[in-house]
Amino acid sequence: MDVDIYLRSKDVTDPQFGMDPHNRPIGELLKCGILNLDKPRGPTSHQVVAWVRDVLKVDRAGHGGTLDPKVSGVLPIALGRSTRLVKYLLKSDKSYVCVMTVHGEVDEERAKEVFSAFTGRILQTPPLKAAVKRESRERTIYSLNLIERKDRDILFEVSCEAGTYIRKLCRDMGEALLVGANMSELRRIRSGGFVERDSCTLQDLVDAMYYLNKDGDEDQIRRLVLPVEDFIRYMPKIWVRDTAVEALCNGASLALPGVIKCESSVVPAGTVAVLTLKGELIGVGQSRMSAKQIFEGESGMVADLARVVMPRGVYPRYWK
C-alpha cells in the first residue's frame, strides 16, 4: 500500500557521521542484520539459530517465530543488535501451505463451505504442547484457499494472524467436516515481509562465509544477510535531524522539533520506526501523535522508543 510523506521542514545530514545502511562494512552488517532462512525439516528452530550463530561467528541471534521440527520454511533470524526487534518479528502475519488429511469421505462442496466458514475471526484453543496458556482466544484467518485434493489429502494455503496454530486449525476443520482431520505436512512461505522466494538455505550461508573467508568475496554474504532496515520497510516511519539521533540513542523521547518528515500511516499509539536522514534505523517504539498532528504541530512529544538498535556514539552529542 502506498503512503504519502509529510515533510515538516528541510535539512541536510552530515556525511561525517553514519552511513547508508547498504554500504555498511561486513562486520557491522553482521552485528545488526536480518537473515531470511529456509528452515529444513528435522532440527528445532533453536538448533537452526545456534548453527547460524556459529557459521556467522556472531554473539547473538534470535528467530522470529518458532517452527516445529517437522515443519520447514521461512524463519527470519535477527543478528546482534537486531535481536532487540524479535518481538516485532513474532507479531508479524504468517502464510503457510499445508496438507490436511481427512479421516473419511468429504464432498468437495462441503469442504469449500467449511473453508469459507473458517475464514475471518475464529476462536482457537492452543494445543496441549503449546508454550502458552490453554485458553480460548480469537485469531484472524485472512485467507484460506483450497488448492488441490488427492484421495483424502487436501492441499491448501492459509494467511493468518501471528499465534494461529495450523495443526489445531486442521483438527477444528476436521470436526466441522464430521470426519476428523490432522495436519500431515506444513511449510511456512511468508513471515511478515519475508517471503519464500527470497529465503536462503543453511548451505547457502556456509558457502557464502567460505568465499568471504577464503577470497574476501562479500557478494554472496551481502545477498543473504540484509540490513536491519529491510525488516522495518513496511512499518510507519519518522525521519529525524542529525541533532536528535544521539539523544534518542541515550533513551530520550522524540520531540517534535527533531522531526523532519513522517509517513501518513503514523497513528497515535501505533508502532513506528524512527530513522536518520541517511535511512539508518535508530529504533522502534510507539507514536504519541498522528501524521497530521506531527505535520501541523509546533511542540510536544512525538514518540517513545521501546527498542533502540543504533549504538551510542555514531552521531555526535549536541546537548550540553
C-alpha positions, -999 to 999 in steps of 0.1 A, spaced: 0 0 0 14 34 -10 17 60 17 23 98 15 53 116 31 45 146 53 75 170 51 77 194 81 110 211 72 141 207 51 175 197 65 207 180 54 227 152 70 264 154 78 283 128 57 309 125 85 285 106 107 266 73 100 262 59 65 237 44 40 227 10 56 235 -9 24 271 4 25 279 -9 60 311 -29 63 305 -67 66 315 -67 103 289 -40 110 263 -58 89 267 -90 108 263 -71 141 229 -58 131 214 -78 102 185 -100 93 186 -134 77 157 -149 58 164 -186 63 146 -215 48 145 -239 78 148 -276 68 127 -303 84 143 -321 113 161 -297 136 143 -273 160 142 -236 154 166 -232 184 191 -256 168 190 -238 135 196 -204 152 226 -219 170 240 -232 137 236 -198 121 253 -181 151 283 -205 148 286 -202 110 285 -164 111 305 -162 143 281 -137 159 274 -133 196 237 -132 194 209 -144 172 172 -150 176 143 -162 154 110 -146 146 85 -173 153 91 -210 161 87 -237 136 82 -273 148 110 -298 139 88 -314 112 79 -280 97 100 -262 71 101 -228 55 106 -191 62 124 -184 95 136 -148 99 167 -147 121 179 -115 137 216 -110 143 234 -90 170 216 -57 179 187 -65 157 176 -92 182 161 -63 201 133 -64 174 125 -101 177 92 -93 194 81 -74 163 90 -103 141 69 -126 164 38 -103 158 41 -105 120 13 -121 100 22 -155 85 13 -176 54 16 -214 51 9 -242 26 -4 -273 44 -15 -308 36 -45 -318 57 -56 -355 58 -93 -361 64 -104 -393 81 -134 -400 59 -150 -392 27 -157 -355 22 -178 -339 -5 -160 -311 -24 -188 -286 -19 -189 -293 18 -151 -289 21 -154 -254 4 -182 -245 28 -160 -253 58 -130 -234 44 -152 -204 39 -166 -207 75 -131 -207 89 -121 -175 71 -122 -144 92 -123 -142 130 -121 -177 147 -118 -190 182 -89 -213 189 -76 -230 219 -38 -237 218 -28 -274 217 -15 -292 248 21 -289 237 19 -251 232 41 -229 253 12 -206 261 -18 -207 284 -45 -230 271 -75 -207 269 -97 -199 240 -87 -168 220 -96 -150 188 -73 -152 158 -79 -139 122 -76 -161 92 -71 -136 63 -74 -162 35 -79 -199 33 -77 -213 -2 -82 -250 -12 -55 -257 -39 -58 -294 -47 -73 -327 -34 -59 -362 -38 -78 -390 -21 -81 -379 15 -53 -353 13 -63 -317 9 -36 -291 0 -44 -255 10 -28 -222 16 -36 -200 46 -27 -165 55 -32 -157 92 -26 -136 123 5 -144 143 -1 -170 170 -25 -191 149 -19 -229 153 -23 -246 119 -23 -281 134 -53 -270 156 -69 -254 126 -68 -287 107 -84 -306 137 -111 -280 141 -120 -281 104 -120 -319 106 -146 -317 134 -167 -293 113 -165 -318 84 -177 -345 108 -150 -369 98 -119 -357 117 -86 -345 102 -50 -340 110 -21 -319 97 2 -341 76 27 -315 63 33 -278 68 56 -252 52 57 -215 61 60 -194 29 58 -159 45 66 -142 78 57 -105 77 77 -91 48 100 -121 45 89 -145 17 99 -179 5 113 -169 -29 139 -146 -11 150 -172 15 183 -190 17 194 -224 30 220 -232 56 242 -245 28 240 -211 11 251 -195 42 281 -218 47 291 -213 11 289 -175 14 311 -175 45 336 -198 28 340 -174 -1 342 -144 23 369 -160 44 389 -176 16 388 -149 -11 374 -119 7 343 -121 -17 315 -102 0 289 -105 -27 272 -137 -16 270 -129 21 256 -95 13 228 -111 -7 219 -133 22 223 -110 53 201 -79 50 204 -46 68 180 -44 98 163 -16 79 149 -42 55 128 -55 83 110 -22 91 103 -13 54 66 -18 60 64 0 93 52 36 96 83 57 97 96 90 111 128 107 100 148 129 124 176 155 123 212 146 130 209 166 162 182 143 176 200 110 169 223 107 199 197 118 224 174 91 211 202 65 214 206 76 251 169 70 259 153 103 252 118 105 238 114 121 203 103 158 205 86 175 176 114 199 167 136 169 159 113 156 132 119 163 95 93 141 79 70 112 85 47 88 66 10 93 65 5 59 81 17 71 115 -11 69 141 -13 76 178 -3 45 200 8 27 168 42 11 162 66 34 145 102 31 132 125 62 137 153 67 112 181 91 104 181 111 72 205 85 58 179 58 63 196 42 93 172 27 119 176 43 153 149 23 170 112 12 171 86 23 195 52 39 199 39 71 184 21 97 205 8 116 175 -8 111 142 10 121 110 -13 151 107 -5 162 142 32 159 135 29 179 103 8 207 118 22 208 154 47 231 169 57 213 201 52 182 220 65 146 223 61 126 191 72 90 200 88 68 227 114 42 216 109 8 232 138 -8 213 169 12 204 190 -5 177 217 21 168 247 21 192 256 53 210 283 75 195 275 71 158 263 107 158 277 135 180 261 147 211 245 181 206 232 189 241 252 203 269 
